[in-house]
Every structure is written in C-alpha cells, then in structure tokens.
Amino acid sequence: MFKKKSLFIESLFMQRYILKTLIIRDFKSRYLSSYIGLPWAFIHPAVYVFVIWFAFTFGLRTGNTPSGAPFAPWLLVAMIPWLFISQTMVVSCMALPEYAYLIKKTKFNVSFIPIIKILSGMVVHAIMILMILIMLVLNFNIYPNIYWFQIFYYLFATFILLAGISWFVAAVNVFIKDMAHIVNIITTILFWATPIIWPFSKLHGNYRYIALLNPFFYITEGYRYTFIEKVWFFEFAEMNFYFWSVTLFVFIIGWLTFRRLKPDFGDVL
C-alpha cells in the first residue's frame, strides 16, 4: 500500500505540468464554448449568492439561528461547499469518457483524471468563497479573523473525500452508464438529509450520530464554524473521528475500485 502511494506521488510530481494544463483546459471548457465565455465563471456564482442573500434577507425572513447568527449568511456559507461537492460528484461520472484519448494513446496516469475535475471545480469554488467573504463584510458586518484560516483545512478535507468518491463513480460509470443518474438522486437525498437548510440542533438521541456519519455534514458545518461561529475544528473530537473514519474508508474503497477496473478502461472506452 505504501509503495503504491509512493508511486502515485512520484507520478504526480513528474506529470505536474501536464496536470496543470489539463486543469486549466477543463476549467475553460466549461465556459469558453458559450457566447459570453469565461466571465460565466464569475457571473454564475455572483447571481447565485445574490439570489440566496436577497431571498432570505428580504423575502423569506427567518430570523436568527440557534447560535444567534443571521440565517442568510449561515445558509450561504454551508451552501457553497455543498454546491462544490454535489457538482463535482456529478461531473466526475463522465470524466473518463471525456478524457478517453488520454487513456488510449498516452502514458498519462489515468488516476489523475477524476482529480482534474475536482481541482478545476475548486477554482469556481474559490471564486464563490471570495464573493461570500465580501458579502459577509459588506452586508453582515462579519470581519476577517484568525478562524478564517482554517478554511484551508476544510478544503483539504473536502479534496480527500471527493477524491475517493470521484475515483469510485468515474470507474463504475465506465461499465454502468446510469451512474450519473444514480449520483443525481443520491445528491438530492443527501441535500435534504444533511443539516444545510436546517440546524443540527433539531436532532436528538441516536439521530445526532447518524448525522455525524454523514461526511458532508462535517464540511458544511465546518464552513459555518470557520466564517460564522468562530469555532476551531479540533474542538470536536467526536466529529473529527467520525469524519476521518468515513472519509478514509471512502478514499480507500474509491482508490481500490479504480485500480481494479483500470485495466479494462481502454477496451470499454
């Protein structure tokens, strides 16, 4: 296992320039085929943030959350990571067919293809985070503080979780073409099952532990701890244990599934 990990890191270093080029290409391909082009990368996040802010500030007035935070920013900072996670899960399904030419004709490490989708999506995610931070300062008088630095920890945690999921869905989709539809259904269910638009405090007893087993809850709640509630991630040992146990399990299963199915990708694609 350690030998495989070492080879993966070595391959990542050797092909870092190719990987960088493909990430930029993937990011641009999402927008440059349209009439407006690359500005969509900024317009779409800006419109989404504005609509959510307007709806829950002037339309759907919901007061404050149990922690005392205004509902609009409390919801926004959790929606941002969820959008990144759900969209990446969906686009990862078609990652291998989209880059089939790399599988058939080059010695490019195929394991990097789902990673390309994660990192290109992270560019848009970073733009949305920046817009949220500006809105927090200008509209809610929430100013930068030392807790904001832990966003890098949550980005790393999200990357590890998405790597396992992306490897799994990308590999399985080559053989089961309905995977994208299945993932869409799962993300819809998880959106309502995860405490995103409703507070975790509503859960009692064993239901609280069920939520802790949902790794997406750890991420969305972590963004709230970072930008709204001023709480360090290491203050919740139980949450950390559940998240990393589930995430490392998903990461290993995703990697093993991808490695097991990889020899047949070229024939099927």
C-alpha positions as CSV (number, residue, x, y, z in Angstrom):
1,M,0.0,0.0,0.0
2,F,2.8,2.4,0.9
3,K,4.7,1.5,-2.3
4,K,1.6,2.3,-4.4
5,K,1.2,5.6,-2.5
6,S,4.8,6.5,-3.2
7,L,4.5,5.7,-6.9
8,F,1.3,7.8,-7.1
9,I,3.0,10.8,-5.5
10,E,6.1,10.3,-7.8
11,S,3.9,10.2,-10.8
12,L,2.0,13.3,-9.6
13,F,5.3,15.2,-9.4
14,M,6.6,14.0,-12.8
15,Q,3.3,14.9,-14.6
16,R,2.5,18.1,-12.6
17,Y,2.8,20.3,-15.7
18,I,0.5,18.2,-17.8
19,L,-1.9,18.0,-14.9
20,K,-1.8,21.8,-14.5
21,T,-2.5,22.3,-18.3
22,L,-5.4,19.8,-18.1
23,I,-7.0,21.5,-15.1
24,I,-6.8,24.9,-16.9
25,R,-8.3,23.3,-20.0
26,D,-11.1,21.7,-18.1
27,F,-11.9,24.9,-16.3
28,K,-12.0,26.9,-19.6
29,S,-14.0,24.2,-21.4
30,R,-16.9,24.7,-19.0
31,Y,-17.3,28.3,-20.2
32,L,-15.5,29.1,-23.4
33,S,-17.9,27.2,-25.6
34,S,-20.6,29.7,-24.6
35,Y,-21.1,33.1,-26.2
36,I,-20.1,35.1,-23.1
37,G,-17.2,32.7,-22.3
38,L,-15.0,32.8,-19.2
39,P,-16.9,35.6,-17.4
40,W,-19.6,33.0,-16.7
41,A,-17.2,31.6,-14.1
42,F,-17.8,34.8,-12.1
43,I,-21.4,35.7,-13.2
44,H,-22.9,32.3,-12.2
45,P,-21.6,32.4,-8.6
46,A,-22.4,36.1,-8.2
47,V,-26.0,35.6,-9.3
48,Y,-26.4,32.5,-7.1
49,V,-25.0,34.3,-4.0
50,F,-27.2,37.4,-4.7
51,V,-30.4,35.4,-5.1
52,I,-29.9,33.4,-1.8
53,W,-28.9,36.6,0.0
54,F,-31.9,38.5,-1.3
55,A,-34.5,35.7,-0.7
56,F,-33.5,35.1,2.9
57,T,-32.9,38.8,3.8
58,F,-35.9,40.5,2.3
59,G,-38.3,37.7,1.3
60,L,-38.1,34.6,3.5
61,R,-37.4,36.2,6.7
62,T,-36.4,33.5,9.2
63,G,-34.7,35.4,12.0
64,N,-31.6,34.1,13.6
65,T,-30.2,30.5,14.0
66,P,-30.0,28.8,17.4
67,S,-26.4,30.1,17.7
68,G,-27.6,33.7,17.2
69,A,-26.2,34.1,13.7
70,P,-28.4,35.7,10.9
71,F,-30.0,33.0,8.8
72,A,-28.9,34.3,5.4
73,P,-25.1,34.1,5.9
74,W,-25.5,30.9,8.0
75,L,-27.2,29.3,5.0
76,L,-24.9,30.7,2.4
77,V,-21.6,29.5,3.8
78,A,-23.0,26.0,4.0
79,M,-24.5,26.0,0.5
80,I,-21.1,26.9,-1.1
81,P,-19.3,23.7,-0.2
82,W,-22.4,21.6,-0.9
83,L,-22.6,23.0,-4.4
84,F,-18.9,22.2,-5.0
85,I,-19.3,18.7,-3.6
86,S,-22.5,17.8,-5.5
87,Q,-21.4,19.3,-8.8
88,T,-18.1,17.6,-8.7
89,M,-19.7,14.2,-7.9
90,V,-21.9,14.6,-11.0
91,V,-19.2,15.7,-13.5
92,S,-16.8,13.1,-12.2
93,C,-19.1,10.4,-13.6
94,M,-18.2,11.4,-17.2
95,A,-14.6,12.2,-16.5
96,L,-13.1,9.0,-18.1
97,P,-15.2,9.1,-21.3
98,E,-14.3,12.8,-21.7
99,Y,-10.6,12.1,-21.5
100,A,-10.7,8.7,-23.3
101,Y,-7.9,9.9,-25.6
102,L,-5.5,10.1,-22.7
103,I,-6.4,6.5,-21.7
104,K,-5.9,5.0,-25.2
105,K,-2.9,6.9,-26.6
106,T,-0.6,8.2,-23.9
107,K,1.1,7.0,-20.7
108,F,-0.7,9.6,-18.7
109,N,-1.6,8.4,-15.2
110,V,-5.3,7.7,-15.6
111,S,-5.9,8.1,-11.8
112,F,-5.4,11.9,-12.2
113,I,-8.4,12.3,-14.5
114,P,-11.0,12.5,-11.7
115,I,-8.6,14.7,-9.8
116,I,-8.7,17.2,-12.7
117,K,-12.4,17.5,-12.2
118,I,-12.0,18.2,-8.5
119,L,-9.3,20.9,-8.9
120,S,-11.0,22.7,-11.8
121,G,-14.2,22.8,-9.8
122,M,-12.2,24.2,-6.9
123,V,-11.3,27.2,-9.0
124,V,-15.0,28.1,-9.2
125,H,-15.4,27.2,-5.5
126,A,-12.6,29.6,-4.6
127,I,-14.4,32.4,-6.5
128,M,-17.6,31.7,-4.6
129,I,-15.8,31.8,-1.3
130,L,-14.3,35.1,-2.1
131,M,-17.7,36.5,-3.0
132,I,-19.2,35.2,0.2
133,L,-16.4,36.8,2.2
134,I,-17.1,40.2,0.6
135,M,-20.8,39.8,1.3
136,L,-20.1,38.9,5.0
137,V,-18.1,42.1,5.4
138,L,-20.3,44.5,3.5
139,N,-23.8,43.3,4.5
140,F,-23.5,41.5,7.8
141,N,-20.5,43.2,9.5
142,I,-18.7,39.9,9.9
143,Y,-15.0,40.8,9.6
144,P,-11.9,38.6,8.9
145,N,-10.5,36.8,11.9
146,I,-8.0,34.1,12.7
147,Y,-10.6,31.4,12.4
148,W,-10.9,32.1,8.6
149,F,-7.5,30.4,8.1
150,Q,-8.9,27.0,8.9
151,I,-10.7,27.1,5.5
152,F,-7.6,25.5,4.1
153,Y,-8.1,22.6,6.4
154,Y,-11.6,22.1,5.2
155,L,-10.6,22.4,1.6
156,F,-8.1,19.7,2.1
157,A,-10.7,17.5,3.9
158,T,-13.1,18.1,1.0
159,F,-10.5,17.2,-1.5
160,I,-9.7,13.8,0.2
161,L,-13.4,13.0,0.4
162,L,-14.1,13.9,-3.2
163,A,-11.0,12.0,-4.4
164,G,-12.4,8.8,-3.1
165,I,-15.9,9.5,-4.4
166,S,-14.7,10.6,-7.8
167,W,-12.5,7.6,-8.3
168,F,-15.4,5.3,-7.5
169,V,-18.1,6.9,-9.6
170,A,-15.8,7.6,-12.6
171,A,-14.6,4.0,-12.7
172,V,-18.0,2.4,-12.2
173,N,-19.6,4.7,-14.8
174,V,-17.5,3.2,-17.5
175,F,-19.3,-0.1,-17.0
176,I,-22.7,1.2,-15.6
177,K,-23.8,4.1,-17.7
178,D,-26.6,5.0,-15.3
179,M,-24.1,6.1,-12.6
180,A,-24.7,9.8,-13.3
181,H,-28.4,9.5,-12.8
182,I,-27.8,7.5,-9.6
183,V,-25.5,10.2,-8.3
184,N,-28.0,12.9,-9.1
185,I,-30.6,11.1,-7.0
186,I,-28.2,10.5,-4.1
187,T,-27.1,14.1,-4.0
188,T,-30.7,15.2,-3.9
189,I,-31.4,12.9,-1.0
190,L,-28.3,14.0,0.8
191,F,-29.1,17.7,0.4
192,W,-32.2,17.3,2.5
193,A,-30.7,14.7,4.8
194,T,-27.7,16.9,5.6
195,P,-28.2,19.8,8.1
196,I,-27.8,22.5,5.5
197,I,-31.0,24.5,5.5
198,W,-32.0,23.2,8.9
199,P,-29.9,23.2,12.1
200,F,-28.2,20.2,13.6
201,S,-29.6,21.1,17.0
202,K,-33.0,19.8,15.8
203,L,-31.7,16.3,16.0
204,H,-31.8,14.3,19.3
205,G,-30.6,11.0,20.5
206,N,-29.3,8.5,18.0
207,Y,-30.3,10.7,15.1
208,R,-27.4,13.0,16.0
209,Y,-24.9,10.1,15.5
210,I,-26.5,9.3,12.1
211,A,-25.7,12.9,11.1
212,L,-22.2,12.6,12.3
213,L,-21.7,9.6,10.0
214,N,-22.6,11.9,7.1
215,P,-19.2,13.3,6.0
216,F,-20.8,16.2,4.1
217,F,-22.3,17.5,7.3
218,Y,-18.7,17.8,8.7
219,I,-17.8,20.0,5.7
220,T,-20.8,22.2,5.6
221,E,-20.8,22.7,9.4
222,G,-17.1,23.3,9.3
223,Y,-17.6,26.3,6.9
224,R,-20.1,27.7,9.5
225,Y,-17.6,27.2,12.3
226,T,-15.0,29.0,10.2
227,F,-16.9,32.0,8.9
228,I,-19.8,32.5,11.2
229,E,-19.5,30.8,14.6
230,K,-15.7,31.2,15.3
231,V,-15.0,27.7,16.4
232,W,-11.9,25.6,15.8
233,F,-12.3,22.2,14.1
234,F,-10.2,20.4,16.7
235,E,-12.7,21.4,19.4
236,F,-15.0,18.5,18.3
237,A,-13.0,15.3,18.7
238,E,-16.1,13.1,18.1
239,M,-16.9,14.8,14.8
240,N,-13.3,14.6,13.7
241,F,-13.2,10.9,14.5
242,Y,-16.4,10.1,12.6
243,F,-15.5,12.2,9.6
244,W,-12.0,10.9,9.0
245,S,-13.0,7.3,9.7
246,V,-15.7,7.5,7.0
247,T,-13.6,9.7,4.6
248,L,-10.6,7.4,4.7
249,F,-12.8,4.4,4.2
250,V,-14.4,6.1,1.1
251,F,-10.9,7.2,-0.1
252,I,-9.5,3.6,0.1
253,I,-12.6,2.0,-1.5
254,G,-12.6,4.5,-4.3
255,W,-8.9,4.0,-5.0
256,L,-9.1,0.2,-4.9
257,T,-12.2,0.2,-7.2
258,F,-10.5,2.5,-9.7
259,R,-7.3,0.4,-9.6
260,R,-9.2,-2.8,-10.0
261,L,-11.2,-1.6,-13.0
262,K,-8.5,0.5,-14.7
263,P,-7.0,-2.3,-16.9
264,D,-10.4,-2.6,-18.7
265,F,-11.0,1.1,-19.3
266,G,-9.2,1.1,-22.7
267,D,-11.3,-1.8,-24.1
268,V,-14.6,-0.4,-23.0
269,L,-14.0,3.2,-24.0
